[in-house]
Amino acid sequence: MPHRYLPQTSPLLTLSPTSTLTYLTNALEDIISNFPPRNRYPSEFLHGLWSGPTGIAYLLLQVSSRKPELTIAGRTVKDWARAYIGSTPASRGHNLRLGSHGCGIGDERLAYEAVRCSVFAGEDSDTDRQNVKTFVRSVMQIMDAVSEYPDELLYGRAGTLYLLRMVRTWVSGCDDLIGPAIVEVENAMLGNAPNWKWRGKRYLGAAHGDIGIVTQLVLTSPELAPRLEDTLSRLLEMQREDGNWPSSEEAASLGGGKGLVQFCHGAPGFVTSLLSLREFFPNLHDKIDAAVERGRECIWQQGLLKKEPCLCHGIFGNALTLARGEKRDHFLAVAVPENVARLKAQDPTVFERADYGRSYSLTTSYTPSAVWTWLVAGDESPSILAYNDI
């Protein structure tokens, strides 16, 4: 079976600190030019934070927060965020059915309402509260009407919890509205613990499995950490000798699996999660530190993925898990546009698209992932957008 990753090269590639702003700006200009905001979007564009204008609006909101002075095509990035979210739901059509894509970050209606709250926060307090009430009402309808949704991030309750945390973070003075909904969602998730399943299997990774669920619960409500310590300890014990984690309990029981080394399944998602969770689990500090070290070595050895660079299952997401310095810079340098073009010219099977046909997906396509990566590349412990960025 051929390797899923590129071999390491020597000497290591370097990355100029000043180049990241250029790459960031170029990627933003690409989005504005080739995926511009519209007055109305067809339904196939609308997949919440995962893919489409709602995810782009949230990405731009985060960029504007960190770089408020940045302008693209003569407009502030915050202004572009407003353009992508739109002032009313009409841009998403009149039949935006609640729960059409589950209840996670991939559901358009829930994500749209959460991002609208966040993008327009602070402009008018009465409007803020009305927007939050609308969003919370949708969350409670989901909780009341449907019990069969999973607990994972993309389609399930962990994603709902992330969206609630998003609104709580961006909209001040709404804790009284958000708090009860958070408790409702958490109780449902904890009621299914520790046997969370997605599509009938016990997944372990960040996108669909246990570590992602634990991360969303604890980042939203740190007081839950003691209740989840045994679950996290068990996940730490499942790390393989090579530093990776199996994608599911089934794969672990079979002694192997596909050996995926990417954010959604494998060591990168675990390392990202553990770095965020560490402060809340003092009894596990030593185990977490050892797991992160081994996980990073696995990522260094097997993480220059052949799929197109992105956050979910590409070099960008893997690079952000490495310690700041030459190893992270090497991964990032491999993924800059000129090197991607050079390597593809040498071997057309390298960096083939893996975005499920959605070229401006927030985490599974090149350009939006590049925007986030260049925005946070210099951080001590970079976060992953729509996961642990808030």
Disulfide bonds with the S-S distance in Angstrom:
none
